[in-house]
């Protein structure tokens, strides 16, 4: 576990981008473990690789590495099957699993004929029953979307893994605060949004509520080069609604810069604006970003690598370097 400059503890990790080939997860998992990194977060997006398969592979090649599921769409599986998969992973690697469940991108859910009338209701019922099953309960359940009759896991895990909600909006965060063990926040979520998210979840200052953050990574000795490299990334975030980005203290000015000058207007933003957005800049900037998000309430920081094997290998070494700095 790493320690920030202010003395707060944080677990560092790396995400496994959906574009990476499945077999590459073995190299990534082994290198993270040998480099002293705490976590690997495997991404499940439609219609790429599945997170449970990647997680099982990572567990088989490591002995202590934690693996996070980021994230399972609530309607993609029957929640009994979701609980079975999570229980199996927990029993394969006791104490090393962090589970994530979310709404899923609704356009993807519609593509496979699984878009619900009320995503909020579905998430509520799915997380509720999955956590009850993982806790070893046998029960009936009559919900709007989920119906169980005398269902129980046989056997349940000795200790249930934490189940986090991968959500963004105020209503979903409020739900997460009442039914989940924590939240997974996506790229673009800076300290301002993190504090707001905890407030919306009603869990400010609650050490039992876990906040895991996926954050963009670009460490370059010349911070101006890093800003230029990441300008297309930020431009892409601006193209879609993004609650994390919209909470940025300078969001209106960022939008104005982009509207006036495109990516050039983003590239020369002040460094402090970039530090709010992600681990972007030189080493001092990256460490400052980690300090700030942990101070805001984050327990796990997972750096998002580039989408190719070559870029991911470079970022893999960067993550181990950051970890060594904060654990040395």
Secondary structure, DSSP 8 states (H G I E B T S, - for coil): -EE-TTS-EEEEEEEE-TTS-TTHHHHHHHHHHHTT--EEEEE--TTS--HHHHHHHHHHT-SS-EEEEE-EETTTS-HHHHHHHHHHHHHHSTT-EEEEEE---HHHHHHTT---S-HHHHHHHHHHHHHHHHTT--EEEE-SS-EEEEE--TT--SS--EEEEE--SHHHHHHHHHHSSEEEE-TT--HHHHHHHHHHHT-TT-TTSEEEEEEEEEE-SSHHHHHHHHHHHHHHHHTS--HHHHTSTTHHHHHHHHHHHTHHHHHTS-HHHHHHHSEEESHHHHHHHHHHHHHHT-SEEEEE--SSHHHHHHHHHHHHHHHHHHH-
